[in-house]
Amino acid sequence: MCQYFSRTTGLDRPVPKHVLSRRGAISFSSSSSLFGAPDPRQLSQRRGAISYDSSDQTALYIRMLGACVIFKQLFPRDVRVRSQVGFEPEGRGSYPYLCIDFRTLHSCSESSLIPGPGFISAGPVSGRRLRRLLSFQRYLHSSRLLWGTTHLNPLHILDEDYIGQAKCMLERVGSWNFDIFLFDRLTNGNSLVTMTFHLLNQYGLLELFQLDMVKLWRFLVMVQEDYHSLNPYHNAVHAADVTQAMYCYLREPKLAKSLTSCDILLGLLAAATHDLDHPGVNQPFLIKTNHYLAKLYRNSSVLENHHWRSAVGLLRETGLFSHLPAEEGLKMERQLGSLILATDISRQNEYLGKFRTHLNQDDLCLSNASHRHFILQMALKCADICNPCRPWELSKQWSEKVTQEFFHQGDIEKKHKLEVSPLCDSQRNSMGNIQIGFMTYVVEPLFAEWGRFSDTRLSQTMLGHLGLNKASWGGLVQQERPSSPDELEPSRPASVTMPTPAITEESEPESASAVEPIAVTTATATGATNSKEIPQGRKES
């Protein structure tokens, strides 16, 4: 059996041995203890599952991600809805598990459906139509016929979930003052799903690329849940914030009149998945702890490669692009990887130098596909670190969160007697100095060049906020009494000056060749510490 079950666990995540010993298991769980577990009480704790055990090979336990589907109206004699007595409530929308007999489905694919009371027989049903009966779109349509309710446009089904205030906020989603923290509260922690789906729908990309709404919604739900909610900074709210910023850049005049629909689709998906499954620590930490991801990607853009491969794994698992020609799907996966890999902060000077050269020579031609792709890379880089360019009330919150995550990593390194990474020592660095150094050496140079490329009101607004925020942090630093001479100067991010190889014009993911022989890197985490406090990504032993 293949050592990696890439379709459900991502392309760089190993499968537990106890799963390989079973007759069959398909699981979406992020916990190895629940991987393929047949117990409904355990399954209720998971975000989704399709599994069958050797003792019950004819049953599927399914939690629908899009709606509460009651199959009794379609299969009244053979479908048994599992009782939910004793189930623990689930945070972000809990849907019942259904036990479906394989024999019923097989027989229905060859004969007519078994009609229930008030249900009109549909006659012979093909396998494809039968699968569509298992989607909440088809169920809602049929239930309206049964209950006599009016028909709604399917694209408006999910709008019913929007709280009124959140829907009003989406009307101003292009505002640079958009409060993502408030939006996340109004959507009950579903800001990334709601934001990304709304933007894709607003651009008409669902119809244009013939994206199945159920698959897209399921993909976004799985993306959101693969972000670690315990991370103070690198979580789904950060991804939603980057997606909103990316949308603002896509609306800039130069981009709006030049980008294709494919560019927009890739730009939004890259923004939503650019930090997927981030462990809350940086690349140097993974390298010095001999993390299996560092070995897998040969210490090069470790986190960014993992984010990309995780996104590709979810795309293939949900089949979002399965209706496209195979070559077109692979091309989109590569371009998605190229965008995500551009967010590697250690390659900041490399991308910035190339951007500055293009602007000095005035040779950027957005009718050229490779030039458009490069501008998308720069836009995503800006969106990823745009927090200092937001209004002070928002920028300060992000600064507190990222500093908390830095200091948490430093505390772990101290506990395990490792060298403390730059900016991660709470006794030698202050939040104000970290932010001033980050703005001075990373943010200002990038956004100054972006302002040269796109000299618009938005660019001037961002640079204005950046200057005001830097001055505010400077004032706070002066009010504080420094505890050591190191705090007298801004902290310069060390990762920005790391030497890196040159990028190509096409900006292909450079570590793709290191990813192909995945199966031979299964047991590479032996050098990592066993402490539970040291994140190990999504590796399961």
C-alpha positions as CSV (number, residue, x, y, z in Angstrom):
1,M,0.0,0.0,0.0
2,C,1.3,3.5,-0.8
3,Q,3.0,4.9,2.3
4,Y,1.4,8.3,1.7
5,F,-2.3,8.7,1.3
6,S,-2.0,12.0,-0.5
7,R,-5.6,12.4,-1.4
8,T,-6.8,12.8,2.1
9,T,-3.8,13.8,4.2
10,G,-1.9,16.2,2.0
11,L,1.0,15.4,-0.2
12,D,3.6,15.5,2.5
13,R,1.9,13.8,5.5
14,P,2.5,10.2,6.5
15,V,-0.3,7.7,7.3
16,P,-0.4,5.9,10.6
17,K,0.6,2.3,10.6
18,H,-2.7,1.2,12.2
19,V,-4.6,2.7,9.3
20,L,-2.5,0.8,6.7
21,S,-3.3,-2.5,8.5
22,R,-7.1,-2.0,8.0
23,R,-9.1,-3.1,5.1
24,G,-10.2,0.4,4.2
25,A,-10.3,3.8,5.6
26,I,-10.8,7.3,4.2
27,S,-10.6,10.0,6.8
28,F,-10.4,13.8,7.0
29,S,-9.4,14.0,10.6
30,S,-6.5,16.1,11.8
31,S,-5.9,13.8,14.7
32,S,-4.1,10.5,14.4
33,S,-6.1,9.0,17.3
34,L,-9.3,9.5,15.3
35,F,-7.9,8.5,11.9
36,G,-10.5,6.2,10.5
37,A,-12.2,5.6,13.8
38,P,-15.6,3.9,13.3
39,D,-17.1,4.9,16.6
40,P,-19.9,7.6,16.0
41,R,-19.1,9.2,19.3
42,Q,-15.5,9.7,18.2
43,L,-16.6,10.7,14.7
44,S,-18.7,13.5,16.1
45,Q,-15.5,15.2,17.2
46,R,-14.2,15.3,13.6
47,R,-14.8,17.7,10.8
48,G,-15.8,15.0,8.4
49,A,-15.3,11.4,7.7
50,I,-15.9,8.7,5.2
51,S,-14.8,5.4,6.7
52,Y,-15.7,1.8,6.8
53,D,-14.3,-0.8,9.2
54,S,-13.6,-4.4,8.6
55,S,-16.5,-5.3,10.9
56,D,-19.0,-3.2,8.9
57,Q,-17.8,-3.0,5.3
58,T,-21.2,-1.9,4.0
59,A,-21.6,1.3,5.9
60,L,-20.4,4.8,5.4
61,Y,-20.4,7.4,8.1
62,I,-20.7,10.8,6.5
63,R,-21.0,14.2,7.9
64,M,-22.2,16.6,5.2
65,L,-20.3,19.8,5.2
66,G,-22.9,21.9,3.5
67,A,-26.4,21.0,5.0
68,C,-28.3,18.8,7.3
69,V,-29.4,16.1,4.8
70,I,-32.2,13.8,5.8
71,F,-32.0,10.8,3.5
72,K,-35.1,9.2,4.8
73,Q,-37.1,11.1,2.3
74,L,-35.1,9.6,-0.5
75,F,-34.4,6.1,0.9
76,P,-37.1,5.5,3.6
77,R,-36.5,1.8,3.9
78,D,-32.8,1.4,4.0
79,V,-31.2,4.6,5.3
80,R,-30.9,4.9,9.0
81,V,-30.1,8.3,10.6
82,R,-27.8,7.8,13.5
83,S,-29.1,9.0,16.8
84,Q,-27.3,12.1,18.1
85,V,-28.1,11.4,21.8
86,G,-24.9,12.0,23.8
87,F,-23.1,13.7,21.0
88,E,-21.0,16.6,22.1
89,P,-21.8,19.9,20.3
90,E,-19.3,21.0,17.7
91,G,-18.1,24.6,17.4
92,R,-18.4,25.5,13.7
93,G,-21.6,23.9,12.5
94,S,-22.3,20.3,13.4
95,Y,-24.1,18.0,11.0
96,P,-25.5,14.5,11.6
97,Y,-23.7,11.3,10.6
98,L,-25.6,9.1,8.3
99,C,-25.3,5.3,7.9
100,I,-25.8,4.4,4.2
101,D,-26.0,0.8,3.0
102,F,-23.7,0.3,0.1
103,R,-26.1,-2.3,-1.3
104,T,-28.9,0.2,-1.4
105,L,-26.8,2.6,-3.4
106,H,-25.6,-0.2,-5.8
107,S,-29.1,-1.4,-6.3
108,C,-30.4,2.2,-6.9
109,S,-27.8,2.8,-9.5
110,E,-29.3,-0.1,-11.5
111,S,-33.0,0.4,-10.8
112,S,-35.4,3.2,-9.9
113,L,-35.4,5.0,-6.6
114,I,-37.6,3.6,-3.9
115,P,-40.2,6.3,-3.5
116,G,-41.3,7.6,-0.1
117,P,-44.7,9.2,0.7
118,G,-45.3,12.1,-1.5
119,F,-42.1,11.5,-3.5
120,I,-42.2,11.2,-7.3
121,S,-40.2,8.4,-8.7
122,A,-37.4,9.6,-10.9
123,G,-37.0,6.4,-12.9
124,P,-33.7,4.9,-13.7
125,V,-30.8,6.8,-12.1
126,S,-27.2,6.9,-13.4
127,G,-24.2,6.8,-11.1
128,R,-23.5,10.4,-11.7
129,R,-27.1,11.5,-10.8
130,L,-27.0,9.3,-7.8
131,R,-23.9,11.0,-6.4
132,R,-25.6,14.4,-6.9
133,L,-28.4,13.2,-4.7
134,L,-25.8,13.1,-1.9
135,S,-25.3,16.8,-2.2
136,F,-27.2,19.3,-0.2
137,Q,-28.0,21.3,-3.3
138,R,-30.1,18.4,-4.7
139,Y,-31.6,17.8,-1.3
140,L,-32.7,21.4,-0.8
141,H,-34.2,21.4,-4.3
142,S,-36.2,18.2,-3.7
143,S,-37.3,19.3,-0.2
144,R,-38.7,22.5,-1.6
145,L,-40.8,20.4,-4.0
146,L,-42.0,18.3,-1.1
147,W,-42.8,21.1,1.3
148,G,-44.1,23.5,-1.3
149,T,-41.6,26.3,-0.7
150,T,-40.4,28.6,-3.4
151,H,-37.2,27.9,-5.4
152,L,-34.2,30.1,-4.7
153,N,-31.1,30.6,-6.8
154,P,-28.6,28.0,-5.5
155,L,-25.9,30.8,-5.2
156,H,-28.1,32.4,-2.6
157,I,-28.3,29.3,-0.4
158,L,-25.2,30.2,1.6
159,D,-26.2,33.8,1.9
160,E,-28.8,32.7,4.5
161,D,-26.0,31.9,6.8
162,Y,-24.7,35.4,6.9
163,I,-25.6,37.4,9.9
164,G,-27.1,40.7,8.8
165,Q,-24.2,42.7,10.1
166,A,-21.6,40.5,8.4
167,K,-23.5,40.8,5.1
168,C,-23.4,44.6,5.5
169,M,-19.6,44.4,6.1
170,L,-19.2,42.4,2.9
171,E,-20.7,45.2,0.9
172,R,-17.6,47.2,2.0
173,V,-15.1,44.4,1.5
174,G,-13.0,46.6,-0.7
175,S,-12.3,49.2,2.0
176,W,-8.8,49.3,3.4
177,N,-10.3,49.9,6.9
178,F,-12.1,46.6,6.8
179,D,-12.1,45.2,10.4
180,I,-11.4,41.5,9.9
181,F,-11.6,40.8,13.7
182,L,-15.1,42.1,13.9
183,F,-16.0,40.2,10.7
184,D,-14.6,37.0,12.2
185,R,-16.8,37.5,15.3
186,L,-19.9,38.2,13.3
187,T,-19.4,35.0,11.2
188,N,-18.8,32.9,14.3
189,G,-15.2,32.2,13.4
190,N,-15.8,31.5,9.8
191,S,-14.3,34.6,8.3
192,L,-12.0,32.8,5.8
193,V,-14.8,30.6,4.4
194,T,-17.3,33.4,4.1
195,M,-14.8,36.0,2.8
196,T,-13.3,33.7,0.1
197,F,-16.6,32.3,-1.1
198,H,-18.1,35.7,-1.4
199,L,-15.2,37.1,-3.4
200,L,-15.1,34.1,-5.8
201,N,-18.8,34.4,-6.3
202,Q,-18.6,38.2,-6.7
203,Y,-16.2,37.8,-9.6
204,G,-18.4,35.2,-11.2
205,L,-15.7,32.6,-11.0
206,L,-18.0,29.7,-10.0
207,E,-19.9,29.9,-13.2
208,L,-16.9,30.9,-15.4
209,F,-14.8,27.9,-14.3
210,Q,-17.9,25.7,-13.7
211,L,-16.9,25.1,-10.0
212,D,-19.2,22.8,-8.1
213,M,-20.5,24.9,-5.2
214,V,-20.5,21.9,-2.8
215,K,-16.9,21.0,-3.6
216,L,-15.8,24.6,-3.3
217,W,-17.6,25.1,0.1
218,R,-16.1,21.8,1.3
219,F,-12.6,22.9,0.1
220,L,-12.9,26.2,1.9
221,V,-14.1,24.6,5.1
222,M,-11.2,22.2,5.1
223,V,-8.8,25.0,4.4
224,Q,-10.1,27.0,7.3
225,E,-9.9,24.0,9.7
226,D,-6.4,23.2,8.7
227,Y,-5.2,26.5,10.0
228,H,-4.2,26.1,13.7
229,S,-6.6,28.2,15.7
230,L,-4.3,28.2,18.7
231,N,-1.7,30.1,16.8
232,P,-1.9,33.7,17.9
233,Y,-1.0,35.1,14.4
234,H,-0.7,32.4,11.7
235,N,-4.3,31.3,11.8
236,A,-7.4,31.5,9.6
237,V,-8.2,35.1,10.6
238,H,-4.7,36.1,9.2
239,A,-5.5,34.2,6.0
240,A,-8.9,36.0,5.7
241,D,-7.1,39.3,6.2
242,V,-4.6,38.6,3.5
243,T,-7.4,37.5,1.2
244,Q,-9.2,40.8,1.8
245,A,-6.0,42.8,1.2
246,M,-5.4,40.8,-2.0
247,Y,-8.8,41.7,-3.2
248,C,-8.0,45.4,-2.7
249,Y,-4.9,45.0,-4.8
250,L,-6.7,43.1,-7.5
251,R,-9.1,46.1,-7.9
252,E,-6.2,48.6,-8.5
253,P,-6.6,50.1,-12.0
254,K,-3.4,48.5,-13.5
255,L,-4.4,45.0,-12.3
256,A,-8.1,45.2,-12.8
257,K,-7.8,45.9,-16.6
258,S,-5.0,43.4,-17.2
259,L,-5.6,40.3,-15.1
260,T,-7.4,37.4,-16.5
261,S,-10.1,35.4,-14.6
262,C,-7.5,32.6,-14.1
263,D,-5.1,35.1,-12.5
264,I,-7.9,36.4,-10.1
265,L,-8.9,32.8,-9.2
266,L,-5.3,31.8,-8.4
267,G,-4.6,35.1,-6.6
268,L,-7.5,34.6,-4.2
269,L,-6.9,30.9,-3.6
270,A,-3.2,31.6,-3.0
271,A,-4.1,34.3,-0.4
272,A,-6.5,31.9,1.4
273,T,-4.0,29.0,1.5
274,H,-0.6,30.8,1.8
275,D,-0.1,29.8,5.4
276,L,-2.1,26.5,5.4
277,D,-1.2,24.2,8.4
278,H,1.4,26.7,9.8
279,P,2.8,25.2,13.0
280,G,3.3,28.5,14.7
281,V,7.2,28.4,14.5
282,N,9.6,29.6,11.8
283,Q,11.8,27.7,9.4
284,P,15.1,28.0,11.5
285,F,13.2,26.3,14.4
286,L,12.2,23.4,12.1
287,I,15.7,23.0,10.8
288,K,17.5,23.0,14.2
289,T,15.0,20.5,15.7
290,N,15.5,18.2,12.7
291,H,11.8,18.4,11.8
292,Y,10.8,16.0,9.1
293,L,9.5,18.8,6.9
294,A,12.9,20.5,6.9
295,K,14.5,17.2,5.7
296,L,11.7,16.7,3.1
297,Y,12.2,20.1,1.6
298,R,16.0,20.2,2.1
299,N,15.9,23.3,4.3
300,S,14.6,25.4,1.4
301,S,11.3,27.4,1.8
302,V,10.2,24.6,4.2
303,L,7.0,26.2,5.4
304,E,6.0,27.7,2.1
305,N,6.5,24.3,0.4
306,H,4.4,22.6,3.0
307,H,1.6,25.3,2.7
308,W,1.6,24.7,-1.1
309,R,1.5,20.9,-0.9
310,S,-1.2,21.0,1.8
311,A,-3.3,23.2,-0.5
312,V,-2.8,20.9,-3.4
313,G,-3.8,17.9,-1.3
314,L,-7.1,19.5,-0.4
315,L,-7.7,20.5,-4.0
316,R,-7.3,16.9,-5.1
317,E,-9.2,15.5,-2.2
318,T,-12.2,17.7,-2.9
319,G,-11.9,17.4,-6.6
320,L,-12.4,21.1,-7.1
321,F,-10.5,21.1,-10.4
322,S,-11.3,17.5,-11.4
323,H,-13.5,18.6,-14.2
324,L,-10.7,20.5,-15.9
325,P,-8.2,18.8,-18.3
326,A,-5.4,17.1,-16.4
327,E,-2.7,19.4,-17.9
328,E,-4.7,22.5,-17.0
329,G,-5.2,21.3,-13.5
330,L,-1.5,20.6,-13.0
331,K,-0.6,24.0,-14.4
332,M,-2.9,25.7,-11.9
333,E,-1.3,23.7,-9.1
334,R,2.2,24.8,-10.2
335,Q,1.2,28.4,-10.5
336,L,-0.5,28.3,-7.1
337,G,2.8,26.9,-5.6
338,S,4.8,29.7,-7.3
339,L,2.6,32.3,-5.7
340,I,2.8,30.7,-2.2
341,L,6.5,30.2,-2.4
342,A,7.0,33.9,-3.1
343,T,5.8,34.7,0.5
344,D,9.1,33.3,1.9
345,I,10.5,36.2,3.8
346,S,14.0,34.9,3.5
347,R,13.8,35.7,-0.3
348,Q,12.5,39.2,0.3
349,N,15.5,41.0,-1.1
350,E,15.6,38.8,-4.2
351,Y,12.0,39.6,-5.2
352,L,12.3,43.2,-4.2
353,G,15.5,43.6,-6.3
354,K,13.8,42.1,-9.4
355,F,10.8,44.3,-8.9
356,R,12.9,47.4,-8.6
357,T,14.9,46.5,-11.7
358,H,11.6,46.1,-13.7
359,L,10.4,49.5,-12.5
360,N,13.7,51.3,-13.2
361,Q,13.7,49.8,-16.7
362,D,10.0,50.4,-17.2
363,D,9.7,47.1,-19.0
364,L,6.7,45.5,-17.1
365,C,4.1,44.5,-19.7
366,L,1.0,43.1,-18.1
367,S,-0.1,41.6,-21.4
368,N,2.7,39.2,-20.8
369,A,1.6,36.2,-18.8
370,S,4.9,35.8,-16.9
371,H,4.9,39.6,-16.0
372,R,1.3,39.3,-14.7
373,H,2.3,36.3,-12.6
374,F,5.2,38.2,-11.1
375,I,2.9,41.1,-10.2
376,L,0.6,38.7,-8.5
377,Q,3.6,37.4,-6.5
378,M,4.4,40.9,-5.4
379,A,0.8,41.6,-4.6
380,L,0.6,38.5,-2.4
381,K,3.9,39.5,-0.7
382,C,2.4,42.9,0.1
383,A,-0.9,41.4,1.3
384,D,1.0,39.0,3.6
385,I,2.9,41.8,5.5
386,C,0.4,44.7,5.1
387,N,-0.5,44.8,8.8
388,P,1.7,47.8,9.5
389,C,-0.1,49.6,6.7
390,R,-3.5,49.2,8.3
391,P,-5.1,51.8,10.6
392,W,-3.5,51.9,14.0
393,E,-6.4,50.1,15.8
394,L,-6.0,47.1,13.5
395,S,-2.3,47.2,13.1
396,K,-1.6,47.2,16.8
397,Q,-3.7,44.1,17.3
398,W,-1.7,42.2,14.7
399,S,1.5,43.4,16.2
400,E,0.5,42.0,19.6
401,K,-0.4,38.7,18.0
402,V,2.7,38.2,16.0
403,T,4.9,39.2,19.0
404,Q,3.1,36.7,21.2
405,E,3.8,34.0,18.7
406,F,7.5,35.0,18.5
407,F,7.9,35.0,22.2
408,H,6.1,31.7,22.6
409,Q,8.7,30.1,20.2
410,G,11.5,31.7,22.2
411,D,10.1,30.2,25.5
412,I,10.1,26.7,23.9
413,E,13.6,27.2,22.7
414,K,14.8,28.3,26.1
415,K,13.0,25.3,27.8
416,H,14.7,22.8,25.6
417,K,18.1,24.6,25.7
418,L,18.1,25.6,22.1
419,E,19.5,28.8,20.7
420,V,16.8,31.4,20.8
421,S,15.9,32.7,17.4
422,P,16.1,36.4,16.5
423,L,13.1,38.5,17.7
424,C,11.9,35.6,19.9
425,D,13.6,36.5,23.2
426,S,11.1,38.4,25.3
427,Q,13.9,39.6,27.6
428,R,16.0,41.1,24.9
429,N,13.3,42.4,22.5
430,S,10.3,44.6,22.9
431,M,7.2,44.7,20.8
432,G,7.8,48.3,19.8
433,N,11.4,47.7,18.6
434,I,10.4,44.5,16.7
435,Q,7.7,46.5,14.9
436,I,10.0,49.5,14.1
437,G,12.7,47.2,12.8
438,F,10.2,45.2,10.7
439,M,8.7,48.4,9.2
440,T,12.1,49.9,8.5
441,Y,13.9,47.0,6.9
442,V,11.0,44.9,5.3
443,V,7.7,46.8,4.9
444,E,8.9,50.3,3.9
445,P,11.1,49.2,1.0
446,L,8.5,46.8,-0.4
447,F,5.6,49.3,-0.3
448,A,7.7,52.1,-1.6
449,E,8.3,50.1,-4.8
450,W,4.6,49.0,-4.9
451,G,3.7,52.7,-4.7
452,R,5.9,53.3,-7.7
453,F,4.2,50.6,-9.6
454,S,0.7,51.5,-8.6
455,D,0.6,55.2,-7.6
456,T,-3.0,55.3,-6.5
457,R,-5.0,56.6,-3.5
458,L,-4.8,53.1,-1.9
459,S,-1.0,53.1,-2.1
460,Q,-0.8,56.6,-0.6
461,T,-3.2,55.5,2.2
462,M,-1.0,52.5,3.0
463,L,2.2,54.5,3.1
464,G,0.4,57.2,5.3
465,H,-0.7,54.6,7.8
466,L,2.8,53.0,7.8
467,G,4.4,56.4,8.7
468,L,1.9,57.1,11.4
469,N,2.1,53.6,12.9
470,K,5.9,53.8,12.9
471,A,5.8,57.1,14.7
472,S,3.3,55.7,17.2
473,W,5.6,52.8,18.0
474,G,8.5,55.1,18.3
475,G,6.6,57.2,20.9
476,L,5.7,54.1,22.9
477,V,9.3,52.9,22.9
478,Q,10.5,56.2,24.2
479,Q,8.0,56.0,27.0
480,E,9.3,52.6,28.0
481,R,12.4,52.2,30.0
482,P,14.7,49.8,28.1
483,S,15.9,46.9,30.2
484,S,19.1,46.4,28.2
485,P,21.2,48.3,25.6
486,D,19.9,45.9,22.9
487,E,16.5,47.6,23.0
488,L,17.9,51.0,22.1
489,E,18.0,50.1,18.4
490,P,15.3,48.7,16.2
491,S,15.4,44.9,15.8
492,R,16.3,43.9,12.3
493,P,14.8,40.7,10.9
494,A,17.8,38.4,10.3
495,S,15.9,36.3,7.8
496,V,15.7,39.0,5.2
497,T,19.5,39.0,4.6
498,M,19.8,35.3,4.0
499,P,21.4,34.4,0.6
500,T,19.1,32.7,-1.8
501,P,19.2,31.3,-5.3
502,A,17.9,33.3,-8.1
503,I,14.4,32.9,-9.3
504,T,13.5,32.2,-12.9
505,E,11.2,34.3,-15.0
506,E,8.4,31.7,-14.8
507,S,9.0,31.5,-11.0
508,E,8.4,27.7,-10.9
509,P,8.3,26.2,-7.4
510,E,12.0,25.3,-7.0
511,S,11.5,22.5,-4.6
512,A,9.1,20.5,-6.8
513,S,11.8,18.0,-7.6
514,A,12.4,17.4,-3.9
515,V,8.8,16.7,-3.4
516,E,8.3,14.0,-6.1
517,P,9.9,11.1,-4.2
518,I,7.7,11.6,-1.2
519,A,7.3,8.0,-0.2
520,V,11.0,7.6,0.6
521,T,11.0,10.3,3.3
522,T,8.6,8.7,5.7
523,A,10.8,8.2,8.8
524,T,12.7,11.5,8.8
525,A,11.6,13.0,12.1
526,T,13.8,10.9,14.4
527,G,16.0,13.8,15.2
528,A,13.1,15.9,16.5
529,T,12.4,16.3,20.2
530,N,9.6,14.3,21.7
531,S,8.2,17.2,23.7
532,K,4.6,18.0,23.0
533,E,5.4,21.7,23.2
534,I,7.5,21.5,20.0
535,P,5.1,21.6,17.0
536,Q,5.6,18.8,14.5
537,G,3.3,20.0,11.8
538,R,0.8,17.4,10.8
539,K,3.2,14.4,11.0
540,E,1.7,11.3,12.5
541,S,3.7,8.3,13.8
